[in-house]
């Protein structure tokens, strides 16, 4: 049966033999200076998550599997789901077992697009700076996937499993709504492979290495 896109985590991201991974939110700024020395900055575009995956050394039976998965992404329109392999779960819940089967949703959105609050968490559940969360939203009649990172040092759920408003990055885009389901384990975005970024496997017949690629978030 043909694969469908975006490739689910289980099909792609979780099956990669990752040796090194990065995930960052690069700035999209123009900067200039006035004659008086004032620094002027302006946002140029949406800040999108980007990263690189380097596949580890592969034995003969692993080579083809990894190469085919990466090669598939060289076709236009082929997307996949990706998360930060370095921090898949909240810092204080590294296996996700404390969260368990909790159904977390957006409780409220702040007047500032940097803020939201959550509900449905276990009592006392703590999010830490750098933890990820993701949720679906709709913009211009298109379903999209938001990926955010906690800015506050700690965010603690009260006795009702709710948090106060806390800051995230990047800004929350229009289309987010209260009640939206929130993913905290392997919080993800939709992504595409950066064209021309791939590096091939090299090596002897029994062991190969060098396979890798860059990825960037796609909002469509």
trRosetta pair geometry for C-beta under 8 A, 3 or more apart (Angstrom, degrees):
i j d omega theta_ij theta_ji phi_ij phi_ji
3 7 6.4 -1 171 -102 128 92
3 11 6.8 136 -140 179 117 150
3 72 7.2 10 54 -161 150 151
4 7 7.9 151 86 -92 49 48
5 77 7.1 120 91 137 156 78
5 78 5.3 -128 -106 -142 153 58
5 79 5.2 114 173 47 109 71
5 80 7.2 -69 -142 -69 87 55
6 79 4.0 -57 -99 105 92 97
6 80 5.2 155 -171 -107 91 17
6 81 5.3 106 132 -40 128 75
6 190 5.1 -127 -69 -134 159 100
6 191 7.9 96 -143 39 131 53
7 11 4.8 -123 -176 90 92 120
7 12 3.9 73 124 -26 132 131
7 13 7.9 148 107 -17 105 75
7 72 7.7 91 -60 105 141 138
7 78 7.8 31 -26 176 103 89
7 79 7.4 -165 9 105 72 49
7 80 3.9 -15 46 -116 101 90
7 81 6.7 -133 85 16 60 74
8 11 4.8 89 58 8 80 104
8 12 7.0 149 74 14 39 88
8 81 6.1 1 -145 24 31 128
9 12 7.0 -87 -139 57 21 75
9 13 4.8 -47 -142 51 66 113
9 14 5.1 65 153 -21 81 108
9 81 5.1 -66 -59 92 73 121
9 83 7.0 11 -115 -2 123 112
9 186 6.1 65 -140 158 162 141
9 188 6.4 -125 -72 -76 117 156
10 14 5.3 -24 -114 45 36 135
10 15 7.2 61 166 -38 42 100
11 14 7.9 78 32 43 24 93
11 15 6.6 -50 160 -2 23 132
12 15 6.3 -87 -149 36 11 103
12 16 7.0 18 164 -36 57 101
12 69 6.0 156 -128 -170 77 117
12 80 4.7 -69 82 -153 166 131
12 81 7.2 140 57 49 117 69
12 82 8.0 -62 107 -77 118 75
13 16 6.2 -48 -158 8 30 113
13 80 6.8 150 -43 153 91 116
13 81 6.2 -87 -10 95 130 72
13 82 5.3 161 -91 -112 132 57
13 83 6.4 100 161 23 158 79
13 85 7.5 -157 -180 -74 101 101
13 188 7.7 -164 12 -121 166 127
15 65 7.7 -106 155 156 117 115
15 69 6.8 -167 93 -99 118 162
16 53 6.2 -13 156 179 158 140
16 55 6.2 -109 -174 -102 95 95
16 66 6.8 90 -134 -130 66 95
16 69 7.0 -149 -84 105 84 148
17 55 5.4 65 72 -160 83 88
17 56 4.9 -96 136 43 99 98
17 58 6.3 133 60 -88 153 95
17 62 6.5 27 -24 178 152 136
17 66 6.1 -61 21 -88 104 133
18 21 5.2 6 -177 -49 133 114
18 53 5.9 -79 -117 -155 102 95
18 54 7.3 89 -157 70 66 51
18 55 6.6 -69 -101 -108 38 49
18 56 6.8 58 121 -19 14 95
18 85 5.3 -54 114 179 171 166
19 54 5.2 -63 64 106 98 93
19 55 6.3 68 2 153 98 18
19 56 3.4 131 -61 -77 106 81
19 57 7.5 75 -73 -5 140 61
20 52 7.5 -2 113 105 97 98
20 53 7.7 155 87 -158 60 35
20 54 4.1 15 53 46 98 118
21 51 6.5 19 -180 168 78 127
21 52 7.1 -175 -146 87 42 56
21 53 5.5 3 -109 -108 84 65
21 54 7.4 -145 -66 27 48 71
21 84 7.4 143 133 -167 123 54
21 85 4.0 49 67 53 173 122
21 86 5.8 -161 85 -42 108 86
22 51 4.7 -175 92 -150 66 83
22 52 5.0 27 38 38 107 83
22 86 7.8 23 -111 -24 30 130
23 49 6.4 -4 -169 -171 90 107
23 50 7.7 164 -147 87 48 33
23 51 4.1 -23 -92 -83 54 134
23 83 7.9 -21 -97 156 156 38
23 84 3.9 -108 30 -109 162 93
23 85 7.5 153 -31 20 120 66
23 86 6.7 -148 18 21 110 109
24 49 7.3 156 81 -150 30 63
24 50 6.2 -29 65 67 77 78
24 51 6.5 138 13 -85 67 73
25 47 5.4 47 177 161 96 117
25 48 7.6 -174 -139 91 69 20
25 49 5.7 -39 -90 -95 75 62
25 50 7.7 136 -100 21 29 75
25 149 7.5 -134 -24 10 139 131
25 169 6.5 166 81 134 169 113
25 170 6.2 -177 -165 -52 140 99
26 47 7.0 -168 74 -148 51 85
26 48 7.8 -9 44 62 89 64
26 50 6.0 -9 -5 32 110 126
27 47 7.1 -35 -124 -110 29 113
28 43 6.1 48 94 -160 93 73
28 44 4.8 -124 157 56 88 91
28 45 4.5 -101 177 57 146 78
28 46 6.9 55 26 77 164 22
28 47 5.4 -153 4 -82 112 67
29 41 5.3 -21 -165 -164 119 106
29 42 7.0 136 -156 69 67 38
29 43 6.5 -48 -100 -102 62 43
29 44 6.4 178 -107 -5 9 99
30 41 6.9 153 79 -155 52 53
30 42 4.9 -14 56 59 101 92
30 44 5.3 106 -28 -63 94 109
31 39 6.6 -14 -165 -171 101 94
31 40 7.0 152 -155 83 50 54
31 41 5.1 -14 -100 -100 78 80
32 39 7.9 155 83 -156 37 50
32 40 5.0 -18 65 63 83 105
33 37 6.6 -18 -174 -141 107 30
33 38 6.9 157 -156 76 59 43
33 39 5.8 -26 -101 -101 78 57
33 40 7.1 -179 -86 17 25 83
34 37 6.7 -38 73 31 79 21
34 38 4.3 14 29 48 120 94
34 40 6.6 84 -35 -23 91 115
46 170 7.8 106 -173 130 75 165
46 173 8.0 10 -130 -91 121 127
46 219 7.0 -5 116 -35 167 145
47 170 4.6 168 71 -96 120 144
48 216 5.7 53 122 -180 127 93
48 217 4.1 -153 -173 56 96 108
48 218 8.0 46 -154 -66 136 25
48 219 7.4 -108 -107 -38 113 98
49 147 5.7 -26 -20 80 147 135
49 189 5.4 142 46 23 136 157
49 191 7.5 -77 90 -90 101 112
49 216 7.4 159 92 -156 51 49
49 217 4.3 83 50 -39 80 124
50 194 7.7 47 -149 -55 111 127
50 214 6.9 9 -179 179 100 99
50 215 6.6 -180 -151 93 59 54
50 216 4.5 -11 -105 -107 95 75
50 217 6.8 -99 -63 -3 58 80
51 82 7.2 -165 47 151 127 137
51 84 7.3 176 -81 -109 156 69
51 214 7.2 178 97 -153 34 64
51 215 5.7 -7 61 57 77 92
52 197 7.7 -131 -116 166 95 129
52 212 6.5 31 175 173 96 115
52 213 7.2 -168 -148 100 68 33
52 214 4.9 -36 -97 -101 82 68
52 215 7.4 165 -93 15 32 72
53 85 7.5 90 -110 -6 96 143
53 212 6.0 -171 97 -148 56 76
53 213 6.0 0 55 56 92 72
53 215 6.9 31 -5 -8 104 115
54 211 7.6 136 -161 90 53 51
54 212 4.0 -18 -109 -100 60 130
55 58 6.9 -2 144 -41 115 115
55 66 5.3 113 -155 -176 156 141
55 70 7.6 -97 -33 -48 138 139
55 201 8.0 -45 78 -82 127 96
55 209 7.5 -161 99 -145 81 63
55 211 4.1 -13 45 83 127 102
55 212 5.9 -157 8 -74 74 64
56 209 6.9 -47 167 -123 36 103
57 203 7.7 115 -141 -91 89 161
57 207 5.6 3 -179 -174 111 104
57 208 7.1 159 -155 81 64 33
57 209 4.2 -40 -98 -75 69 117
58 62 3.9 -135 -163 94 101 113
58 63 4.8 143 114 -78 130 62
58 66 5.8 -130 -86 15 155 143
58 201 7.1 -51 39 -125 122 135
58 207 7.1 153 77 -154 42 55
58 208 5.3 -23 61 64 93 85
58 209 6.8 156 12 -79 72 60
58 211 7.5 10 -6 16 130 130
59 62 5.1 80 54 12 68 107
59 63 7.4 -118 96 -32 31 85
59 206 6.8 -29 -146 173 72 64
59 207 6.2 -31 -102 -98 50 68
60 63 6.1 -39 -152 0 30 116
60 205 6.6 15 -95 156 115 69
60 206 5.9 -55 -44 -134 105 40
60 207 7.8 -64 -45 -61 67 37
61 64 8.0 -57 -171 28 32 97
61 65 7.9 24 146 -8 59 116
62 65 5.8 -68 -161 40 47 113
62 66 6.1 33 155 -14 82 112
63 66 6.5 -73 -157 40 25 102
63 67 6.1 15 160 -14 66 117
63 201 6.2 124 -149 176 101 173
63 208 5.0 62 -109 38 119 135
64 67 5.7 -61 -140 41 30 110
64 68 6.0 29 165 -21 68 108
65 68 6.3 -60 -150 33 22 107
65 69 6.7 19 156 -17 59 109
66 69 6.0 -59 -152 34 31 111
66 70 6.6 20 158 -9 66 109
66 201 7.8 105 90 -61 117 130
66 211 5.9 118 132 97 121 163
67 70 6.1 -63 -151 42 30 104
67 71 5.9 31 155 -22 68 114
67 201 6.2 -72 -81 -5 114 128
67 211 6.4 -117 -88 -113 72 144
68 71 5.5 -57 -140 39 30 114
68 72 6.5 45 158 -34 63 98
69 72 6.0 -45 -158 15 28 116
69 73 7.9 24 149 -18 54 101
70 73 6.2 -57 -170 25 41 112
70 193 7.5 110 -164 -103 71 147
70 198 6.4 131 159 -128 120 124
70 211 6.3 -178 5 180 162 114
70 213 5.7 166 -153 -18 114 136
71 74 5.7 -39 -169 6 50 118
72 75 6.8 -50 178 14 49 107
72 78 6.1 -148 144 172 81 156
73 78 5.3 -153 -127 103 47 119
73 80 6.6 -53 -98 -15 119 124
73 192 7.1 157 -171 -165 106 59
73 193 3.9 101 138 -13 127 133
73 213 7.2 114 77 152 140 169
74 78 7.8 7 43 47 26 136
74 193 6.8 -51 -74 77 50 145
74 195 8.0 98 -138 -121 68 71
74 198 7.3 -46 -80 -15 109 150
75 78 4.8 72 72 -15 88 128
78 192 7.3 115 83 -131 56 87
78 193 7.8 1 88 13 98 104
79 190 5.3 17 168 -180 132 101
79 191 6.6 148 -161 73 83 34
79 192 5.4 -59 -107 -78 74 78
79 218 5.7 -100 -119 47 125 145
80 190 7.5 154 81 -154 26 61
80 191 5.9 -35 69 65 74 85
80 192 7.7 128 22 -97 76 35
80 215 7.9 -74 63 -134 109 139
81 145 7.8 -35 -119 101 94 175
81 188 4.7 35 179 160 100 145
81 189 7.3 167 -149 84 63 29
81 190 6.1 -45 -96 -99 62 55
81 191 7.2 110 -132 17 16 88
82 188 6.1 147 73 -153 27 95
82 189 6.2 -27 63 62 80 75
82 190 7.9 97 19 -145 81 14
82 191 4.4 -13 15 12 126 141
82 215 5.8 125 -43 121 172 157
83 88 6.1 78 120 -122 131 75
83 132 7.0 159 -157 95 98 162
83 147 8.0 -172 -115 -129 68 134
83 186 4.7 -158 -3 -166 171 67
83 187 6.0 128 -128 74 115 43
83 188 4.3 -72 -65 -91 93 78
83 189 7.7 136 -87 13 53 65
84 87 5.0 0 108 49 121 82
84 88 7.0 -160 83 -75 68 47
84 132 6.2 161 20 -40 119 147
85 88 6.6 2 -141 -60 33 98
87 91 7.2 -23 -152 -75 113 75
87 130 6.6 -83 -170 146 171 102
87 131 7.4 -136 154 -113 125 45
87 132 6.8 132 106 -9 106 108
88 185 6.9 27 149 -169 85 64
88 186 5.0 -6 -166 -82 95 70
89 93 5.7 -108 156 101 113 78
89 94 5.4 122 79 -154 124 29
89 95 6.6 -112 53 14 173 3
89 96 4.7 -121 -124 -56 135 86
89 184 7.4 55 -148 135 63 81
89 185 5.3 -2 -107 -122 87 75
89 186 7.3 -17 -68 -37 67 59
90 93 4.4 37 70 42 106 98
90 94 7.7 -108 81 -69 54 37
90 96 7.8 114 25 -93 85 63
90 99 7.3 121 17 -46 125 125
90 126 7.7 156 160 96 135 59
90 127 5.7 -97 -134 -118 127 66
90 128 6.7 124 -174 20 87 88
90 131 4.5 16 -122 -130 75 131
90 184 5.9 -7 -39 168 108 113
90 185 7.9 -66 -6 -80 81 62
91 94 7.2 -4 -170 -72 27 79
91 128 4.2 -46 39 46 131 138
91 130 6.7 65 -49 78 125 106
91 131 5.9 -106 -8 -71 87 98
92 98 7.8 -30 120 33 81 156
92 126 5.1 7 56 80 154 107
92 127 8.0 -147 31 -105 109 19
92 128 5.9 121 -16 -27 101 120
93 96 5.9 76 141 -96 104 29
93 97 7.0 -156 -168 45 91 57
93 98 4.3 -110 -121 39 115 116
93 99 5.7 94 159 -23 157 95
93 125 7.4 -4 -46 -151 140 94
96 99 5.3 -52 -166 42 67 114
96 100 7.8 160 148 -49 72 25
96 184 7.8 154 -124 101 96 93
96 185 4.2 40 -113 -103 137 131
97 100 6.6 29 179 -70 41 69
98 122 6.2 -121 159 39 83 154
98 125 6.6 153 134 -116 115 94
99 102 5.3 -103 -178 31 69 117
99 104 7.7 -44 -158 -33 112 125
99 121 7.6 -59 -125 -141 81 74
99 122 6.7 -145 -116 -5 37 114
99 125 6.8 79 -93 -135 71 139
99 184 6.0 -162 -118 77 157 130
99 185 6.4 -165 68 -42 151 110
100 122 7.1 86 25 -57 108 126
102 120 5.6 139 171 150 94 85
102 121 6.1 58 167 -127 153 32
102 122 5.8 -109 -69 -39 144 78
102 125 7.8 -67 -2 -56 175 160
102 161 7.6 -165 -150 -156 127 133
103 120 5.0 -87 90 -167 59 140
103 181 7.0 -64 -170 -127 85 96
104 118 5.6 -4 -171 -173 104 120
104 119 7.3 158 -151 82 59 38
104 120 4.4 -176 -105 86 39 115
104 121 5.8 42 -105 -69 106 71
104 181 7.2 93 79 -163 59 59
104 182 4.4 -70 113 66 102 103
104 183 7.9 163 64 -72 115 16
104 184 6.1 45 34 -19 159 115
105 118 7.1 150 79 -154 34 71
105 119 5.8 -23 64 63 83 87
105 120 5.4 84 13 -4 77 138
105 178 7.6 69 147 177 104 58
105 179 5.4 -13 174 -153 134 30
105 180 6.2 151 -156 72 82 34
105 181 5.7 -49 -99 -98 80 39
105 182 5.9 161 -113 -1 21 95
106 109 6.7 18 169 -57 128 84
106 116 5.7 -55 -142 -175 103 127
106 117 7.5 101 -166 74 62 49
106 118 6.5 -60 -112 -104 37 60
106 119 7.8 29 128 20 13 85
106 135 6.5 30 -39 -113 113 175
106 176 6.9 148 -92 170 173 103
106 177 7.1 145 69 102 138 40
106 178 5.1 -130 106 -128 99 45
106 179 6.4 -38 61 18 84 24
106 180 4.9 25 10 46 117 87
106 182 6.1 122 -49 -52 69 116
107 116 7.7 134 49 169 71 79
107 117 4.4 -53 63 102 114 95
107 118 5.6 112 -6 -178 101 7
107 119 3.9 105 -77 -24 108 104
107 162 5.6 84 -89 -142 161 104
107 163 7.2 172 20 49 139 71
107 178 6.6 -14 151 -145 16 102
108 116 6.8 174 90 -158 52 59
108 117 4.7 19 47 40 89 108
108 165 6.7 -68 89 -81 111 94
108 178 6.0 3 -98 -102 35 121
109 115 7.3 124 -172 96 49 70
109 116 5.2 -24 -110 -107 58 86
109 172 6.6 -148 -144 111 111 161
109 176 6.1 136 -95 106 139 112
109 177 7.8 -81 -25 -135 134 20
109 178 6.4 -124 -11 -60 92 85
110 113 7.6 -151 78 -68 90 13
110 114 7.1 -34 66 68 134 58
110 115 3.0 21 9 82 146 117
110 116 6.4 -118 -5 -69 86 36
110 117 7.8 101 -50 -20 87 86
110 165 4.8 89 -73 -151 115 139
111 115 7.8 11 42 54 47 123
112 115 5.0 65 72 7 95 109
113 171 4.4 38 119 -170 116 102
113 172 4.8 -147 -175 51 77 81
113 173 7.8 64 -169 -74 126 20
114 151 7.5 -19 176 15 112 148
114 167 4.8 -2 146 -140 109 87
114 168 6.5 179 -177 50 62 56
114 169 7.4 -7 -142 -80 94 57
114 171 5.9 -62 -79 -113 65 69
114 172 7.1 177 -95 -1 15 90
115 165 4.4 31 175 178 121 111
115 166 6.6 160 -141 75 79 19
115 167 5.7 -45 -87 -90 74 55
115 168 7.4 143 -103 12 26 80
115 172 7.8 -81 50 -3 30 130
116 165 6.6 -171 111 -139 7 74
116 166 7.2 -34 66 55 53 65
116 168 6.6 -13 25 2 100 126
116 172 6.2 106 -42 -70 116 151
116 176 7.5 -80 -89 145 138 145
117 162 6.7 36 157 180 116 89
117 163 4.9 -162 -157 85 83 82
117 164 6.0 -99 -111 151 122 17
117 165 4.8 -73 -52 -82 102 49
117 166 6.8 106 -95 7 64 76
118 121 6.0 70 117 -33 116 115
118 133 7.7 -122 -75 -137 137 159
118 155 8.0 79 25 145 114 134
118 157 7.5 -65 88 -94 102 101
118 162 7.0 -176 95 -146 51 53
118 163 4.9 37 46 23 81 115
118 182 6.0 -77 -124 37 115 164
119 160 7.5 -31 -140 126 97 96
119 161 6.0 78 -166 110 61 90
119 162 4.5 -10 -105 -101 82 86
119 163 7.7 -139 -68 16 48 69
120 161 5.7 8 -139 141 1 129
120 182 8.0 156 60 40 126 106
121 125 4.1 -126 168 48 114 138
121 157 3.8 -143 90 -83 128 153
121 161 4.6 172 61 -169 59 81
121 162 7.3 156 31 -72 100 20
121 163 6.9 47 13 -35 144 97
122 125 4.4 106 62 -51 81 113
122 157 6.7 126 79 68 44 150
122 161 6.5 -13 -91 -116 2 100
123 157 6.2 -139 -135 108 26 109
123 158 7.4 -41 -140 124 75 30
123 159 5.6 19 -134 -132 117 41
123 160 7.8 90 -100 11 89 11
123 161 5.9 -72 -70 -71 57 70
124 156 6.5 -23 -151 -169 44 99
124 157 6.2 -41 16 68 11 87
125 156 7.3 159 79 -152 40 52
125 157 4.4 29 46 13 84 127
125 161 7.4 36 16 -139 115 72
126 154 5.7 -26 -163 -163 108 102
126 155 6.9 144 -157 73 54 50
126 156 5.1 -15 -100 -99 81 75
126 157 7.6 -123 -64 8 41 78
127 131 4.7 -128 -164 58 89 152
127 133 7.8 -19 -131 -46 147 118
127 150 5.1 171 146 -78 118 164
127 152 7.8 72 97 72 101 103
127 154 7.1 144 79 -161 52 49
127 155 4.1 -8 57 56 103 106
127 156 8.0 -152 26 -67 66 35
127 163 7.6 -14 18 -96 119 154
127 166 7.6 162 77 83 128 166
127 184 7.6 -112 -98 -138 112 126
128 131 5.3 108 56 -28 63 111
128 150 6.7 132 94 84 28 140
128 153 7.3 -29 -153 166 66 44
128 154 5.9 -18 -106 -103 62 66
128 155 7.8 -143 -61 21 23 77
129 150 5.7 -132 -118 107 33 94
129 151 6.4 7 -130 -177 89 21
129 152 6.4 -141 -80 92 83 33
129 153 5.2 -30 -34 -118 117 35
129 154 7.5 -60 -24 -54 78 43
130 149 6.2 -16 -142 -175 30 112
130 150 6.6 -37 29 62 24 87
131 149 7.0 152 78 -155 34 65
131 150 4.6 18 55 14 85 125
131 184 7.3 2 166 -157 116 94
132 147 6.5 -15 -165 -170 112 90
132 148 7.0 147 -154 82 62 43
132 149 5.5 -36 -97 -98 65 70
132 150 7.7 -124 -69 -6 20 82
132 184 7.4 150 89 -149 64 49
132 187 3.7 -160 125 59 106 131
133 147 7.8 164 87 -152 38 48
133 148 5.5 -19 64 66 83 93
133 149 7.9 159 20 -93 69 25
133 150 7.1 73 -5 -50 106 89
133 168 7.2 -79 47 -118 111 142
133 182 5.4 -7 -173 -175 113 110
133 183 6.7 152 -160 76 57 53
133 184 5.5 -20 -106 -96 82 68
133 187 5.1 -132 -125 -113 14 152
134 145 6.2 16 -180 176 116 95
134 146 6.0 173 -150 89 65 58
134 147 4.7 -17 -98 -100 104 66
134 148 7.1 161 -86 19 50 69
134 182 7.2 146 72 -159 36 61
134 183 4.7 -18 61 58 89 107
134 187 3.9 152 -7 -168 98 87
134 188 5.5 -87 13 46 171 44
134 189 6.6 -150 -120 -65 133 60
135 145 7.7 178 93 -152 25 61
135 146 5.5 -9 60 55 70 105
135 176 7.0 78 91 -133 124 99
135 180 4.6 89 176 131 130 121
135 181 6.3 169 -132 85 93 48
135 182 4.9 -42 -72 -101 113 62
135 183 6.8 174 -72 12 55 77
136 143 6.0 -9 -171 -171 114 98
136 144 7.1 148 -156 79 64 41
136 145 5.7 -38 -101 -100 64 65
136 146 7.5 167 -106 14 13 81
136 180 6.3 -153 62 -162 66 116
136 181 7.3 25 22 56 96 88
137 143 7.8 156 85 -152 29 54
137 144 5.7 -27 69 66 76 91
137 145 7.9 144 23 -104 72 19
137 146 5.6 36 5 -22 117 116
137 173 6.8 161 86 78 151 97
137 175 4.0 111 154 118 110 99
137 176 4.5 -56 -103 -82 140 55
137 177 6.9 148 -126 2 88 76
137 180 6.6 -22 -80 -113 74 161
138 141 6.8 4 179 -125 107 19
138 142 6.8 158 -154 73 67 35
138 143 5.6 -35 -98 -96 80 55
138 144 7.0 147 -106 17 26 82
138 175 5.0 -151 74 -164 43 113
139 142 6.0 -30 72 59 64 86
139 144 5.7 -10 24 5 104 133
139 173 6.5 -41 -65 136 147 119
139 174 6.0 104 -113 91 110 82
139 175 3.9 -90 -66 -50 81 151
139 219 7.8 -26 57 167 134 115
142 220 6.1 -38 172 -129 148 75
144 173 7.7 -37 95 81 145 143
144 175 7.0 64 41 105 116 153
144 190 7.6 -118 -157 24 60 126
144 219 5.2 2 -140 -172 129 73
144 220 7.1 -43 -99 -89 96 31
145 188 6.9 -21 159 104 141 77
145 189 5.5 161 107 -140 111 51
145 190 5.0 118 36 -13 127 95
146 172 7.1 30 -156 -137 154 69
146 173 6.5 -163 -99 28 117 104
146 176 6.5 -2 -18 -85 159 112
146 189 7.6 -47 167 -106 13 91
147 187 6.1 134 -135 143 86 99
147 188 6.5 -87 -92 129 120 18
147 189 3.9 -74 -19 -59 135 104
147 217 7.0 -136 31 -112 126 137
148 168 3.9 28 168 166 129 134
148 169 6.5 153 -157 75 80 30
148 170 6.9 -117 -114 37 79 50
148 172 7.1 -13 -81 -85 144 77
148 187 7.9 -70 49 159 56 144
149 168 6.3 145 67 -161 36 81
149 169 5.4 -23 58 60 92 84
150 155 6.2 -120 -148 -3 135 128
150 166 6.5 1 -145 132 93 130
150 167 7.7 101 -165 85 53 58
150 168 6.0 -47 -99 -104 38 78
151 166 7.3 177 54 159 79 88
151 167 4.0 -47 57 102 126 103
151 168 6.0 -170 -7 -102 95 20
151 169 5.7 93 -64 -19 111 94
152 155 5.3 94 79 -58 132 93
152 166 4.4 -79 -4 -158 140 111
152 167 5.6 129 -42 39 84 83
155 163 5.1 24 172 -149 104 140
155 164 7.6 -140 -146 53 86 76
155 166 4.6 -47 -100 -57 127 165
156 163 7.0 147 77 -117 29 90
157 160 8.0 -125 172 75 89 50
157 161 5.1 -5 177 -150 129 38
157 162 6.3 121 -151 48 80 16
157 163 5.5 -63 -93 -64 60 79
158 161 7.3 -63 67 5 59 15
158 162 5.5 -22 39 62 101 74
158 163 7.3 161 -7 -91 82 33
163 166 6.3 -40 147 -11 129 116
168 172 6.9 72 67 -56 118 93
172 176 5.1 -58 176 14 111 154
173 176 6.6 118 69 -24 59 101
176 180 6.5 -95 -161 7 71 153
177 180 5.4 117 68 -40 73 107
183 186 7.0 -55 163 81 120 64
183 187 4.9 153 105 -106 94 67
183 188 6.8 -24 100 17 150 79
184 187 6.1 -14 -130 -56 21 108
189 217 4.6 -31 139 -121 144 107
189 218 8.0 148 149 40 100 53
190 217 6.9 85 75 -158 54 68
190 218 5.2 -68 113 65 96 89
190 219 7.7 137 65 -96 109 17
191 215 4.5 42 161 169 135 118
191 216 6.3 158 -152 81 91 27
191 217 5.4 -59 -97 -99 79 38
191 218 5.9 141 -127 4 22 87
192 215 6.8 167 83 -152 31 78
192 216 6.3 -22 60 62 78 77
192 218 4.9 68 -15 -45 102 128
193 197 6.8 -154 173 51 82 112
193 198 7.0 15 178 -57 130 102
193 213 5.2 -30 -144 165 108 138
193 214 7.2 108 -164 78 61 53
193 215 5.7 -52 -103 -99 44 76
194 197 4.0 54 84 -15 103 139
194 213 7.1 168 42 173 80 85
194 214 4.0 -19 30 90 131 105
194 215 6.3 -149 -16 -94 85 19
194 216 5.6 81 -71 -10 96 106
197 213 5.3 95 101 -158 100 64
197 214 3.7 -88 178 26 159 100
198 211 7.9 -19 -169 -158 90 66
198 212 7.0 168 -148 89 52 47
198 213 4.5 -13 -95 -95 73 96
199 210 5.5 -108 133 160 109 85
199 211 6.6 179 90 -135 76 23
199 212 4.8 11 43 50 106 88
199 213 7.4 -161 17 -68 67 53
200 210 6.2 15 96 110 45 117
200 211 6.5 -16 -169 -95 26 69
201 208 4.1 38 177 159 118 124
201 209 6.6 123 -141 55 77 6
201 210 5.4 142 -124 59 32 94
201 211 4.6 -11 -63 -51 82 99
202 208 6.5 166 81 -152 17 86
202 209 7.1 -38 59 67 64 55
202 210 4.9 30 20 12 85 153
203 207 5.3 -99 165 104 141 62
203 208 3.7 -172 43 -110 127 51
203 209 5.7 87 -54 17 134 67
203 210 7.4 -178 -32 1 97 110
204 207 6.0 31 58 48 89 73
204 208 7.6 -149 52 -72 40 65
208 211 7.6 54 130 -23 105 107
